[in-house]
Amino acid sequence: YPPGHASVRHTHRRSQLFYGTTGVVRVVTRDGTWTAPPYRAVWVPGGIEHQVVCRGAVAFRTLYIEPNASPCLPETCCVLDVSELLRALIL
């Protein structure tokens, strides 16, 4: 995505994990803003209205996860560390 790209505010039924391989991804919700450089990811539970904003040129992958896939998944937005193993699985 080009520098400054911003999606419209939207929601998804499934939860999302945004992982930027280059650049910085920022996710904006009513409750806050989460920023993730490479090797970090932003978790957005299903049903939360959000907007994705790209700082600089950004390439990212998105994983869509069923809301009830695991009781261990966060119930609120957050930034997560991405291990080398998770990075390899995402890519």
Summary of the structure (lengths in Angstrom):
residues: 91
radius of gyration: 12.3
end to end distance: 17.1
largest distance: 36.1
contacts: 252
relative contact order: 0.32
helix: 8%
strand: 52%
